[in-house]
């Protein structure tokens, strides 16, 4: 059927509207609720904000908030340090456990893998606050299950969440419990997508499973491993919910993380200007890490496709 | 060689099943606690008389409005998921198949990726100021808008991936038959990406349902969602462990339903979203 010229014009016009109209909602939402807030933060961070009957009274104070943040907010910087320690330790352990299990399960039966997948999905899909509530009960000093088990095998009772020596470690353990299954599922999918022919061809050259792992599997999996490592570490800067219920940042500043400082300064202490300065510094720092991670990953991908 | 391989396989499998037990143990323990009296929980009694009082307390006592909290969670996450899926799917079709200017794609997707990875808390303060100035603090609208913008980037990436899987030739053929882009979307893309929408929708719903950081600061007493209510259980003078466990179990139900009836979609969404 031939298209008449008039129809062609009408179709063109409809198509133009479609192209604009289909992207507009996404652009508007992201601009209004994610880009504008960054500018808003930049503006508020240079100000002192008081609330008068629900309306913000903004007084411009210049760089004072930033000056204070870099000289007089030790709790925030303790939080930065803890967040970095937390991210590195938790994600490294998740990678080791998750990848090892994925290697092991790769050749398991289909039924076994499906049942395991169902169980491993649990920690990923339930609300993090529930995980916090659950582990708070498990790690409690007097009535917790973990100390109950420790007592029954003669180990000392530990105040997991209340002792500054153990608190950060406990929080890391909970996070490892929470996210190892995710790394497992991801690396398992990566392993399953590898070309079986490579392994068949390599059978002639490798002497044992260790060599196969060292010279075939790990090099092939390297992109997946690196991407997962980089992005999981950046994503663990989001941690808030579990720690909120487990320790509330304490004892002292033992488990203080960046998000805690921001939340406390903004909402408990009502220091909107300082909270904005903290948010902005965090946004810039994390965004820089995201860009770096992308450049490294992007370059590796390019090299691989060129090679 | 063969014997050793299977032996190693068994060892590794044992490790995975052991980990499965470590996941299930706490879950079963908290499930059992939700059916115990406070005194039995505190005494660490393993086999205690079963009671439904925790559930009764949180569901129909005067002090608790946990059913209302669950309802709030449902309203916010269902509405947000609906809007996210509509917005993400139409945008994904245009971005994946209609070649918008490169800088549009680059900025939109680049910022979506960065925003997705930034800590939520860095934005909550700004949202609070914005919504309060607009008189929206504590309303469903504020919570839903915050969930929409949070869910959008992931849904966008997932839907672009799924639309990319639809052969380019199909779209071209439909265009040659005189279809507008709108018609191509309605009659071709929409039916063919239903599976993808289910996966992305499941993931969007789960993260909106689980949200705590936003609801903690943007909701008020009437719009308080289930996760915030659970957190308040823990902060009361005397922690009611049984009720906290029961509330936790109830708020896990949607996730359990997804694992039972839509495991395929959840896994698909998780994996596709993580590799991008």
Interface residues (C-beta under 8 A of the other chain):
Chain A: X1 X3 X7 X11 X14 X15 X18 X19 X21 X22 X23 X25 X26 X27 X29 X30 X33 X34 X35 X36 X37 X38 X40 X41 X44 X49 X54 X55 X56 X97 X100 X101 X103 X104 X105 X107 X108 X112 X114 X116 X117 X118 X119 X120 X121 X122 X123 X124 X125 X126 X127 X128 X129 X130 X132 X133 X134 X135 X136 X137 X138 X143 X145 X148 X177 X180 X181 X182 X184 X185 X186 X189 X208 X209 X224 X227 X228 X231 X234 X235 X237 X238 X240 X241 X244 X245 X258 X259 X262 X263 X266 X267 X272 X275 X276 X279 X280 X282 X283 X286 X287 X290 X291 X294
Chain B: X1 X4 X5 X8 X9 X11 X12 X13 X15 X16 X17 X19 X20 X22 X23 X24 X26 X27 X29 X30 X33 X41 X42 X44 X86 X87 X88 X90 X91 X93 X94 X95 X98 X100 X104 X108 X111 X112 X113 X114 X115 X117 X118 X119 X120 X121 X122 X123 X124 X125 X126 X127 X128 X129 X130 X132 X133 X135 X145 X146 X148 X149 X152 X153 X156 X178 X180 X181 X182 X185 X206 X209 X210 X212 X213 X216 X217 X226 X227 X230 X231 X233 X234 X241 X244 X245 X248 X251 X252 X255 X258 X259 X263 X266 X267 X270 X271 X274 X275
